[in-house]
């Protein structure tokens, strides 16, 4: 992923983080500084943040990823770009997001509806 593909907000937050914490080898080190943060640790932090925020619904990091992809799709991002952002090797994997995007289907206007028949 190139620098241009990273959200400007995310870029700013990461820059602040690196300035304050000055990580060496890993952007997000684990308990031991020579090891990266584990997936399980991230899940625990996410779960604690969900509870502190008072969110009752059971959600996961994967649900955030799914929502991110769905919002991109609903805002008109081409499925091939979403595939690249998510790191999917197969377009079939990314296509599962299309079934949840009924909002886009409802916005489709038939070319026939655009005809000016001079009525």
N, C-alpha and C positions, 0 to 999 in steps of 0.2 A: 504494500500500500504506500503510495507516495505521500509526501507532505501535503499536497494539495487536496488529497482525499480525506484528510483528518479534519473533523469539525474544529472551527476556530475556537469555540468555547472549550472543547476538550484540550486543544493545544495549550491554551492559556492555563488551564488547571494543572496540566502535567508540568508546565514550565514552573509554576509556583511550587508545586510539590518537589521537583528536583532541586530548586533553589533552597528550599527549607531543609529537606532531608538528605540531599547529596548522595543518592544511592550509587554504589560502585559497580558491581557486576550485574545486578538485577534491578530493574525499575521498581519492582515490588518484592523485596526480599522476604524470606520466611523468618521463622524464629531464629534460625541460624543465618547469619548474613551471607554465608557462602551458598545458600540454597534459595530457590525461588519460592514465592508464595504458592501453596498448594491449592488445587481446585476445591478441596474440602474446606480449607480455611476461608476461601472466598465465599463459599456457600454459607458458612457460619456467620461471617460478617454481614452478608446480605440478609440472612434470617433475623439477626439481632436488629439491624436497621429497620426491617419491615415491622418488627414488634414495637420498637421505639416510636415509629411513625404512626402507630395505631392502625396499621393496615391489617384487617382481620382475614381477608381473603388469602388463601394459600397460593402463593405465587413463587416462581423460581427465577433464577438467572436465565434459564432457557426461555421462560415466558417473556422476559424482557427482550431477548434476541428475536423471538418470534414477533413481538409487537413492533420492534424496530423495523424489521423487514416488511411487515404488513403496512405500516405507516408510509414507508418509502414507496411501496407499490401503489397505495391509495393516493399518494401525491404525484403519481405519474412517472416515477423512476422506472426505467426499463428493467425488465426482469434479468437481463444479462448483467447489468451493473450490480444488481442486488446479489446475484450469484457470485460475482467477483468479491464484493465486500464481505460476504459471509464465508468465503473460502470454499464454496461447494465446487467439486470437480464435475459433477453432473448437473445439468439444467433440470433434470427430473426431480432432484432433491429440492431445488428452489421452487419448482412449480407448485409445491404443496401450499405455498402462501397464496396462490391465486384463488383457491376455493373460499377463502375468508374475505375476499375483496368484492363483495356484492355491491358495495357503494359505487365502485367504478362502473359496474355493469348497468346500474340504474341511471347513470349519467350519460350513457351512450345515446347519441341522437342519430336516428336514421337519416341517411342522405335524402330520403324522400321527404322528410319533415322540413328540410331546408329549401325545398323548391318553392319558388314564388310563383304560384299559378294565377296571380292577378285577380284573386277573388275579392 
